[in-house]
């Protein structure tokens, strides 16, 4: 949803790319789904009109998510939209919770959080199957989780400056985008 946080859109697009990495088929990502068939619906509680509509219709139970820190549920919903018999729904208590839920699904289909950093190619699959039901995650047992990039920059800075981002001659926005994607995939929140 355009009303949802930017990180949710980034994660949804990463999920589409991850599905393509595994199956060879890239699903469409749309703010207003007009599908007829199975769908993956992603949104943040209180931010996504689609998710809020499912809650109001009694199709989505989110009582355990309200007010939680970086939590999410992944669940199946029957008839969430016209012409959609079933959907996998990922809903987060906050923006990071939603992103973590999306990346949890990516990991479940076989995409390592380190896929880009270590050239981990996921195994190809002709079909993806998700068991019906609800899975709840969070809140994390440690509130702030992350990484520290060494001040001496003996590895990342020279590599980024010479190889990945020579136009900046340093660790720039492209490198930081990859760092932040990794942090989200690892369910981290601190750099």
Residue pairs with C-beta under 8 A, 6 or more apart in sequence:
1 8
1 31
1 43
1 47
1 48
1 49
1 50
1 51
2 31
3 47
3 48
3 49
4 43
4 44
4 47
4 48
4 95
4 98
5 44
5 47
5 95
5 98
7 95
7 96
7 98
7 99
7 184
8 42
8 43
8 44
8 47
8 48
8 92
8 95
8 98
8 99
8 102
9 29
10 99
10 181
11 42
11 98
11 99
11 102
11 103
11 184
12 29
12 42
12 102
13 29
14 102
14 103
14 106
14 181
15 40
15 42
15 102
15 103
15 105
15 106
16 26
16 27
16 28
16 29
17 26
18 106
18 109
18 111
18 122
19 25
19 26
19 27
19 109
19 128
20 26
20 27
21 111
21 115
21 121
21 122
22 109
22 110
22 111
22 122
22 123
22 124
22 125
22 128
23 124
23 125
23 126
23 127
23 128
24 124
27 40
28 35
33 39
33 41
33 50
33 81
33 84
35 81
35 83
35 84
36 83
36 84
37 83
37 84
37 85
38 84
38 85
38 86
38 87
38 88
39 80
39 81
39 84
39 87
39 88
40 87
40 88
40 89
40 90
40 105
41 50
41 51
41 54
41 77
41 80
41 87
41 88
41 89
41 90
42 48
42 89
42 90
42 91
42 98
42 101
42 102
43 50
43 51
43 90
43 91
43 92
43 98
44 51
44 91
44 92
44 93
44 94
44 95
44 97
44 98
45 51
45 52
45 55
45 62
45 65
45 66
45 91
45 92
45 93
45 94
46 52
47 95
48 91
51 60
51 89
51 91
54 60
54 77
54 80
54 89
55 62
59 77
59 78
59 79
59 80
60 75
60 77
60 89
60 91
61 134
62 73
62 91
64 71
64 73
64 136
65 71
65 72
65 73
65 91
65 92
65 93
65 97
65 136
66 93
67 93
68 93
68 94
68 97
68 138
68 139
69 93
69 94
69 97
69 138
69 139
69 140
69 143
70 92
70 93
70 94
70 96
70 97
70 100
70 138
70 139
70 140
70 187
70 189
71 92
71 93
71 94
71 97
71 136
71 137
71 138
71 139
72 90
72 91
72 92
72 93
72 97
72 98
72 100
72 101
72 104
72 136
72 137
72 138
73 89
73 90
73 91
73 101
73 134
73 135
73 136
73 137
74 88
74 89
74 90
74 101
74 104
74 105
74 134
74 135
74 137
75 88
75 89
75 91
75 133
75 134
75 135
76 86
76 87
76 88
76 89
76 130
76 132
76 133
76 134
77 86
77 87
77 89
78 85
78 86
79 85
79 86
80 86
80 87
80 89
81 87
88 105
88 130
90 98
90 101
90 102
90 104
90 105
91 98
91 101
92 98
92 99
92 100
92 101
93 138
93 139
96 184
96 189
97 138
99 184
100 137
100 138
100 184
100 187
101 137
103 113
103 184
103 185
103 187
104 137
106 185
107 113
107 185
108 130
109 122
109 125
109 128
110 122
110 123
110 125
111 122
112 118
112 120
112 122
113 182
113 185
113 186
114 120
114 182
115 121
115 122
116 178
116 181
116 182
117 178
117 182
140 187
144 189
144 190
145 186
145 187
145 188
145 189
145 190
146 183
146 188
146 189
146 190
146 191
147 179
147 183
147 188
147 190
147 191
148 191
149 156
149 171
149 179
149 191
153 171
156 171
156 175
157 170
157 171
160 168
160 170
160 171
160 172
160 174
160 175
161 168
161 169
161 170
161 171
164 174
164 175
165 171
165 172
165 173
165 174
165 175
168 174
179 191
180 191
183 189
183 190
183 191
